Amino acid sequence: MPRDTGRIGLLEDDPIMGESLVQRLSLEGYKVQWWTRGEQALRELSSHAGEFDLVVCDIRLPDMDGEDVFRQSSREASTPFLFMSGFGDIDQAVRLMRSGAVDFITKPFDMAGLLDRIATSLRFAPSAPVEAELGISPFMRNVEMVLGRYAAHTLPVLIQGETGTGKEICARYLHQISPRAASPFMAVNCAAIPSELLESELFGHEKGSFTGAHQLHRGYAERAGDGVLFLDEIGDMPLPLQAKLLRLIEDGHFHRLGSEKPIPFKARIVCATHQEVEGERGTGFRQDLYFRLSALPLTLMPLRDRPEDILWLAGRFLDEITESRETPVRGISALAEDAMLEHAWPGNARELRNRLERAAALSENTLLMPVDLFPERRSSLAASPVETLSAARDAAERRQILKALSMTNGQILQAARQLGVSRTTLWEKMTRFGIEGGARSEN
């Protein structure tokens, strides 16, 4: 039975391809509007802003470039675009994804593959309500959307951000939502393995290839199979090994130490680093390798810049901690929540989890108190400075808004109801206190 699954705009100038796509998409239950020229699409998208769930767009058109259609239409509406590109257009398609396009598929493609991409694009479109997995802040919701775009591709991903921001969590989430989810996720910390052993750990070695090599060893690249090879702290990889990693990416195979037999490399490379590895400020990292690894980039914001996620993360972490160990702790007091929202979190989410684990291990109370989480601030917590009533009121309102957003998974309307104010009033207060908007999918 055909099903009503969304309205799709199709921009394709080839009459045979266009008619074939219209017929198949209609059979799948989509409502399809077909355009053969960019000007037609822009006119329809402008006059019916917000009515299309997705635009499937060819890059090469008779009157204008598909990129121009995307950029001009984005000024008036945020309709997601999926691009159909020839092999010569892949670089342009990747650039468009960085600019906000949800996906691209290379021609020629099979119809099943296109339908899968369309379903994924609709799932991760900005207007689609998605349960938060990485955070409730607008920034982390956007990170989930970007990873959703990246999931179906084979290009390397480079995740950058401060220590403790969740780079490996994002890499595992990417693996989890990708077609490779059933295959291995092999994580290698390039900073934790001595440089003289890293090559052997990464590529493996044959028996007798060096002193101490008593048996054959399959490295991470081989054990990853057709899954994901995650190279954490890639900025610490020695330069000679960087050259071999570049060769691996370009050739698609590698050799164990002591062997001349090439081994096919089928995994997808995902890297992470807290260092600056690009340009003049970089750490000496090979720029040719950087450009290959950063085909699909992602930079994570520190926790102090997305306070909406603090209590949300704390709740999830504490649930995991109390399930895995014996502790009387069952929750976090309001005073402790206030202290958490005031803390700068230089160690980001990792510091947050560590403080919760220590507090749960040492506290004898049911609810964690500020001193449990911040024992080093015992004296300052007891003697906080006097502030004006206006400042105290503003600080209290800001904390309550952040708590409400955390409890409602970032849903603005639900948070406003809990706080007893209108959605407009809540938006105004959030703007005043520098709190970014939550989930925008509600009506």
C-alpha positions in Angstrom: 0.0 0.0 0.0 1.4 3.4 -0.9 1.9 5.6 2.1 2.0 9.4 2.7 5.6 9.8 3.6 6.3 13.4 2.7 6.5 15.9 -0.1 9.6 15.9 -2.3 10.7 18.4 -4.9 12.7 16.8 -7.7 15.0 19.0 -9.8 16.2 16.9 -12.8 16.5 18.1 -16.4 16.8 14.6 -18.0 13.3 13.7 -19.1 13.8 9.9 -18.9 15.5 10.0 -15.5 13.0 12.5 -14.2 10.0 10.5 -15.2 11.4 7.3 -13.8 12.1 9.0 -10.4 8.7 10.5 -10.3 7.0 7.2 -10.9 9.0 5.3 -8.3 8.8 7.9 -5.6 5.1 8.2 -6.1 4.8 4.4 -5.8 6.6 4.7 -2.5 4.0 7.1 -1.2 5.8 10.4 -1.7 4.1 13.5 -3.2 6.5 14.6 -5.9 6.8 18.0 -7.7 9.1 17.7 -10.7 11.1 20.6 -12.1 13.5 20.6 -15.1 15.0 24.1 -14.6 16.5 25.8 -11.6 14.3 28.9 -12.1 11.2 26.8 -11.8 12.4 25.3 -8.6 13.3 28.6 -7.0 9.9 30.1 -7.9 8.0 27.1 -6.4 10.2 26.9 -3.4 9.8 30.6 -2.7 6.0 30.6 -3.1 5.5 27.4 -1.2 8.2 27.9 1.5 8.1 25.2 4.2 5.8 22.9 2.2 8.6 20.6 0.9 10.2 18.0 3.2 13.1 17.4 0.8 14.5 18.5 -2.5 16.4 15.9 -4.6 18.5 18.1 -6.9 20.9 17.4 -9.8 24.0 19.6 -9.7 24.3 20.2 -13.5 21.2 22.0 -14.9 20.6 23.7 -18.2 20.0 27.2 -16.8 22.0 27.3 -13.5 24.0 25.2 -11.1 22.3 23.1 -8.5 24.5 24.8 -5.9 23.0 28.2 -6.9 19.5 26.8 -6.4 20.4 25.5 -2.9 22.0 28.8 -1.8 19.3 31.0 -3.1 16.5 28.9 -1.7 18.2 28.7 1.7 17.8 32.5 2.1 14.0 32.1 2.4 13.5 28.5 3.7 15.5 25.7 5.3 14.3 22.9 3.0 16.9 20.0 3.1 18.6 19.2 -0.2 19.9 15.8 -1.4 22.2 16.2 -4.4 22.6 13.8 -7.3 26.2 14.2 -8.5 28.4 12.7 -11.2 31.9 11.5 -10.2 33.3 14.8 -11.4 31.0 16.7 -9.0 32.0 14.9 -5.7 34.2 17.7 -4.4 31.4 20.1 -5.0 28.9 17.8 -3.3 31.1 17.5 -0.2 31.4 21.3 -0.1 27.6 21.5 -0.2 27.2 19.1 2.7 29.5 21.3 4.7 27.2 24.2 3.8 24.1 22.4 5.0 23.0 20.0 2.3 21.8 16.7 4.0 23.3 14.2 1.6 24.5 13.4 -1.9 24.5 10.3 -4.1 26.7 9.6 -7.1 25.4 8.7 -10.5 24.8 6.1 -11.7 22.9 4.8 -8.6 20.4 2.0 -8.0 16.9 3.0 -7.0 17.1 1.1 -3.6 20.1 3.1 -2.7 18.4 6.4 -3.5 15.3 5.5 -1.5 17.5 4.6 1.5 19.3 8.0 1.2 15.9 9.8 1.0 14.6 8.0 4.1 17.8 8.9 6.0 17.7 12.5 4.8 14.1 12.9 5.9 14.9 11.3 9.3 17.8 13.8 9.9 16.1 16.9 8.4 16.1 19.9 10.7 12.3 19.8 10.9 12.2 16.2 12.0 11.8 15.6 15.7 14.6 13.3 16.7 15.1 12.0 20.3 18.3 13.5 21.7 21.2 11.1 21.8 24.2 13.4 22.2 22.7 16.4 23.9 19.6 18.7 24.0 21.3 21.9 23.1 20.7 23.2 19.5 24.4 22.7 18.8 24.4 19.0 19.8 21.2 18.4 17.9 22.9 19.9 14.9 25.8 17.5 15.5 23.5 14.6 15.4 22.0 15.8 12.2 25.5 16.3 10.6 26.5 12.8 11.7 23.3 11.5 10.2 24.4 13.0 6.9 27.9 11.5 7.1 26.7 8.0 8.1 26.0 6.6 4.7 29.3 7.7 3.2 32.8 6.1 3.1 34.8 9.4 3.2 37.0 9.9 6.3 35.6 12.0 9.2 37.7 14.3 11.4 36.3 15.3 14.7 38.0 18.2 16.6 37.4 19.7 20.0 38.7 20.2 23.5 39.6 17.2 25.6 36.5 15.6 27.1 33.9 17.1 24.7 32.8 13.7 23.5 34.7 13.0 20.3 34.8 9.3 20.7 31.1 9.3 21.7 30.3 11.0 18.5 32.5 8.5 16.5 30.6 5.6 18.1 27.3 7.2 17.4 28.3 7.6 13.7 29.2 3.9 13.6 25.9 3.0 15.4 23.7 4.8 12.8 25.7 3.8 9.7 25.3 0.7 7.5 28.5 -0.6 9.2 26.9 -0.9 12.6 27.1 -4.7 12.7 30.8 -4.5 11.9 33.7 -3.8 14.3 34.5 -0.4 15.8 38.2 -0.5 16.5 39.5 2.4 18.6 43.2 3.3 18.6 44.6 6.0 21.0 47.6 7.3 19.1 48.9 9.2 22.2 48.7 6.2 24.5 50.8 3.7 22.4 54.6 4.2 22.3 55.6 5.5 18.9 57.9 2.6 18.2 55.0 0.1 18.7 52.2 2.1 17.0 52.9 0.9 13.5 52.9 -2.7 14.6 49.6 -2.2 16.5 48.0 -0.4 13.6 49.1 -2.6 10.7 50.2 -5.8 12.5 53.3 -7.9 12.0 54.4 -11.3 10.8 56.1 -13.9 13.1 59.8 -13.2 13.3 59.6 -9.7 11.7 61.5 -8.2 14.6 62.9 -9.2 18.0 60.0 -10.3 20.2 57.6 -11.0 17.4 56.9 -14.6 18.4 53.7 -15.0 16.5 51.6 -13.3 13.8 49.8 -10.2 15.0 46.8 -8.7 13.1 46.7 -5.0 13.6 43.7 -2.7 14.2 43.4 -1.9 10.5 42.9 -5.6 9.7 40.7 -6.3 12.7 38.4 -3.4 11.8 37.2 -5.4 8.7 34.6 -3.4 6.9 33.6 -1.5 10.1 35.2 1.7 11.5 38.8 2.4 12.4 38.8 5.2 14.9 42.1 7.0 15.3 41.9 9.0 18.5 44.5 11.9 19.1 45.6 11.7 15.5 47.7 14.8 16.1 50.1 12.7 18.1 50.8 10.2 15.3 54.6 10.2 14.4 55.4 11.8 11.0 56.7 8.5 9.4 53.5 6.7 10.3 51.5 9.6 8.9 53.0 9.0 5.5 52.0 5.3 5.8 48.5 6.2 6.8 48.2 8.6 3.8 49.4 5.7 1.5 46.8 3.4 3.1 44.0 5.9 2.2 45.2 6.4 -1.3 46.0 2.8 -2.2 43.3 1.0 -0.2 45.6 -1.6 1.1 48.5 -2.1 3.6 51.3 -4.5 4.6 52.0 -6.2 7.9 55.5 -5.5 9.2 57.7 -8.2 7.7 55.4 -9.0 4.8 55.1 -7.9 1.2 51.6 -9.3 0.7 49.1 -6.4 0.4 46.0 -6.7 2.6 42.8 -4.9 1.4 41.6 -2.1 3.7 37.8 -2.0 3.8 37.1 0.0 6.9 36.1 3.6 7.2 38.5 6.0 8.9 37.2 8.3 11.6 39.8 10.5 13.4 39.7 12.8 16.5 42.1 15.3 17.9 42.1 18.2 20.5 45.1 19.8 18.7 45.2 22.4 16.0 46.4 20.3 13.0 45.6 22.7 10.2 47.6 25.6 8.7 50.4 27.7 10.3 49.0 27.2 13.8 49.2 23.4 13.3 51.5 21.0 15.2 53.6 19.9 12.3 50.9 17.5 11.1 51.1 16.6 7.4 48.8 18.9 5.5 48.2 16.5 2.6 47.0 13.9 5.2 44.9 16.5 7.0 43.1 17.3 3.8 42.4 13.6 3.2 41.2 13.0 6.7 39.0 16.1 6.9 36.8 15.3 3.9 33.9 15.4 6.3 34.8 17.6 9.3 33.1 18.2 12.7 34.2 20.5 15.5 32.6 20.1 18.9 31.8 23.0 21.2 33.0 22.9 24.8 30.4 22.2 27.5 30.7 25.7 29.0 29.3 27.1 25.7 26.2 24.8 25.8 24.9 24.9 29.3 21.6 23.3 28.3 23.5 20.0 28.1 25.0 20.1 31.7 22.0 18.7 33.7 20.9 16.5 30.8 24.3 14.8 30.7 24.5 14.7 34.5 21.2 12.8 34.7 22.3 10.3 32.1 25.7 9.8 33.7 24.3 9.4 37.2 21.7 6.8 35.9 24.6 4.7 34.4 26.7 5.1 37.6 24.0 4.0 40.0 23.0 1.1 37.9 26.6 -0.2 37.8 27.6 0.1 41.5 26.2 0.0 45.0 25.6 3.6 46.2 22.9 5.3 48.3 22.9 8.2 45.8 19.7 8.4 43.8 19.7 12.0 42.5 21.1 15.5 42.5 19.9 18.2 44.9 18.7 21.6 43.6 21.7 23.3 45.3 24.1 20.9 43.5 22.4 21.6 40.2 22.9 25.3 40.7 26.6 24.7 41.5 26.9 22.6 38.3 25.4 25.3 36.2 27.7 27.9 37.6 30.9 25.8 37.1 33.0 26.4 33.9 33.8 22.7 33.3 37.3 23.1 31.9 37.4 19.3 31.5 34.1 19.2 29.7 31.8 16.1 29.9 34.7 13.9 31.1 35.2 16.1 34.1 31.4 16.1 34.7 31.3 12.3 34.7 34.4 12.0 36.9 33.0 14.3 39.5 29.7 12.4 39.6 31.5 9.0 39.9 33.6 10.3 42.8 30.6 11.8 44.5 28.6 8.7 44.1 31.4 6.6 45.5 32.0 8.8 48.6 28.6 10.3 49.5 26.4 8.8 52.1 23.4 10.9 51.1 20.5 10.1 48.8 20.8 13.4 47.0 24.2 14.8 46.0 25.1 18.2 47.5 27.4 20.9 46.1 30.3 19.8 48.5 30.0 16.2 47.1 30.7 17.4 43.6 33.1 20.3 44.4 34.9 19.3 47.6 37.8 21.7 46.7 35.4 24.6 47.0 34.1 23.7 50.5 35.0 27.1 52.1 33.8 29.2 49.1 30.5 27.3 49.0 29.9 28.1 52.6 30.7 31.8 52.3 29.4 33.0 48.9 29.6 36.7 48.3 26.5 38.9 48.6 25.0 39.9 45.3 22.2 42.3 44.4 18.6 41.1 44.4 18.3 41.8 40.7 21.4 39.7 39.9 20.2 36.9 42.2 16.8 36.9 40.5 18.3 36.7 37.0 20.7 33.9 38.0 17.8 31.9 39.6 15.6 32.4 36.5 18.4 31.3 34.2 19.0 28.2 36.3 15.3 27.3 36.3 15.1 27.7 32.5 18.1 25.4 32.0 16.6 22.8 34.4 13.2 22.9 32.6 14.9 22.5 29.2 16.9 19.5 30.6 13.7 17.9 32.0 11.8 18.3 28.7 14.6 17.2 26.4 14.9 20.7 25.0 11.3 21.1 24.0 10.5 24.8 24.3 6.7 24.5 24.6 6.8 21.8 27.3 9.5 23.8 29.2 7.3 26.9 29.1 4.3 25.0 30.5 6.4 23.7 33.4 7.7 27.2 34.1 4.1 28.6 34.0 4.9 31.1 31.2 4.0 31.5 27.5 6.4 30.3 24.9 7.0 33.8 23.7 8.0 34.9 27.3 10.3 31.9 27.6 12.0 32.8 24.2 12.5 36.4 25.4 14.1 35.3 28.6 16.3 32.7 26.9 17.5 35.4 24.5 18.2 37.8 27.4 20.1 35.2 29.4 22.1 33.9 26.3 20.4 30.5 26.2 20.2 29.1 22.7 16.8 27.8 21.4 15.9 24.2 22.0 14.2 21.7 19.7 12.3 23.6 17.0 10.2 20.8 15.6 7.2 21.5 17.7 4.2 23.5 16.5 
